Amino acid sequence: MTVALITGRRSDIVARRAQEMGVRHVAQGVEDKMVAWEALLLELGLQPEQSAYIGDDWPDLAVIRACGLGITVPNAPELLRRHAHYVTQAAGGAGAVRETCELIMAAQGTLEERMEAWLQ
């Protein structure tokens, strides 16, 4: 699984955390998230339906609607919740990304194997 960050904000903290977590694809200060997402798909050789995207505000709507698995959080605007394929149980900033990663890993059949390392 490849993880990327596309954000409208600019933050040294985001860059540092992404580096700590091994996230190689980080786009900050993005005004048009659809353009950044499409460029990322092209770079990775993926089709839209092969990608998932989690967002929590109106600038995320176009990508949520265009990707294969559009995800938002329960505290997102109603418009996003209406168009998302999945709304997390966890709120934004309270474990929604972890929930999303575990959901995808479970669907791909990789979650149990990853959890085994923690059970040892």
N, C-alpha and C positions, 0 to 999 in steps of 0.2 A: 504494500500500500504506500503510495506517495502522498505526503501531506504538504500542503502549501497554505500560505497566508496571503490574503488580499485585503488590505485595509485602507481606508481613507485617511487614517491618522498617520503621523510620523512619531516614532518613539524609539529611543535607544533601548528601552526596557524590552520592547517587543523583539527587536533585533537580537538582543542578548539571549532572551528566553528561547527564541527560535533556534539560535545556534546551539544552546545547551541541549535542546531536544533533538538536534539533528535535522531540523527542517531546512532544506536547501533552497526552497522556492519561497521567497518573501517579497511581496510587492507592497510598499508603503506609500502613502500620499496619493492613492489612486482616486481619480475623480470619476472614472467610468469603469465600474467593476466588470461589466460585460466585455469590454475591450481587453482588460487584463486577463480575464478568465479564458477568452478565446485564444489569446497569445500563449497562455500556459498549456492549453490543450494541444496547440500546434507544436510547441516545444516538446511535449511528452508523447506526441503521436497518438493521442486519444480522441475518440468521438465523444460528443456531449453526453450520450447515454451511458458512457463508461465512467462518468464522474458524479461525485456527490458534492454538495455545497451546503454549508450552514451559514445563515445570516440572520440578523436581528432587526434590520431597519429597511426603510424604503429603497435605499440604493442597492440593496441585495435582491430585490424582487425579480428583476429580469433574469438573473442567473439562476435563482431558485426555480423559475418557470422553465428555463432552457435545459437544465442539467438532468441527468438520469435519476437522481435522488435529491430533491430539494428539501432542506430541513430548516426549521426555525424553532424558536423557543416560545414558551407560553406567555412571556411578557413582551413579545414582539407585537407590532401593530396588527390589528385584525386582518388587514389585507394580506399580509405575509402568511398568517396562519391559514387563511382560506386557500392560498395557492400552493402551499407546501405539501409535499407528499407525507411528511412526518413532522409532528410537533413533539419536541422532547418533553419528558416529565420534569426534568431539572430546568430551572430558570437560567437565563443567560448569566454567566459569571458564577454559577453555582453547580457546575458539573455537567453542563449541556454538551460540551465538546467531548468529554470522556464518555458520556452516554452514547453519543453518536459514533465514536470510534469503536466502542464495544458492540454496538448494533451492527456495524459493517463487518467487524471481525467475526462475529457470530454467524452472519450470513455467508461469509467466505469460508467458514469452518476453521478459522485460525485462533479463535479466542481461547478455547480450552487448552490448546498447546501452550500458548503464552502464559496462561494462568498456572500451568503445572510448575513452571519455574519458581513461582512464588509459594507454591505449596510444599516445596522441598525443604 
